[in-house]
């Protein structure tokens, strides 16, 4: 759809990347960074509280890394799609079926195990409607569910999915703007990047000055994360290889490190993270395929939160913290495998390389 645009090595998120890259492993790593943070925070174990701050930063980088890879890979999906209809179909098939199953499964679990939920069907209905439409903030909890936990949210990880959907929706317009901009497209990329960072960091500072304001929450929403998405698109357009890619990866590592330790360098994080992520996915040595038994990264991301909350509600973390963590790992992996083989894979198009190979 973008004539003259280099097609990135990789694939859309519903097809297996071509041999020779590490996108599957990188997506899984980013998902596990978020899981590790929630596993440390949600149970409320005193001995683990010292790990919350560094794991919070890791989870933030994990989410931002997802947005970078989304820009890179989904842009490639759009380029390879013969029509907007096909592009939209691929995105819907990859994202929505598993998401809807997780939302509904949580609601059904509440009806089975919570008398308060059965007595408040309106609350359950509002939860389903709010979450199935990606408006998770409208009804993050279910009646009588996790009320004794440190946090009552059923699936607090889903807030990023509405941003992902908005990226999918605006990408065709972004691609059109880049095509129309012609030789000025890099000026447009820089303008979008700078605007997004001004929004994100400006609202973060305002939110920290007034914790009662909504600014901190707004900073995490679109367009605050657009800098990471446009960075992924930019690297897809550049299509760096060989020494140029190695140099970009090294420079990105420096920028990423600076952004973590120097507040003034924080606006460079998206650029640094993007360069490191693309180098790790396409320039680093090939590692074993993390999707050998299925592409579990998305499933891990959308199921881990309610599983951790359930294990915490059952008291396993309190009785034996590491045993609770082990039980969580087994349940998350098992649920992700089931979700992939029963929902995600069957929902893909018949010509999906993942469906044919896994």
Secondary structure, DSSP 4 states (H G I P E B T S, - for coil): --TTPPPPSS--TTSPPPTT--HHHHHHHHHHHHHHHHHHHTT--GGGGGGHHHHHHHHHHHHHHHHHHHHHHHHHHHHH-SSHHHHHHHHHHHHHHHHHHHHHHHHHHHHHH-HHHHH-HHHHHHHHHHHHTT-GGG----TTSSTTSS---S-GGGHHHHHHHHHHHHHHHHHHHHHHHGGGHHHHHHHHHHHHHHHHHHHHHHHHH-TTSSHHHHHTSTTTTHHHHHHHHHHHHH---HHHHHHHHHHHHHHHHHHHH-GGGGGGHHHHHHHHHHHHHHTSPP---TTTT---HHHHHHHHHHHHHHHHHTTHHHH-HHHHHHHHHHHHHHHHHHHIIIIIHHHS-TT-HHHHH-
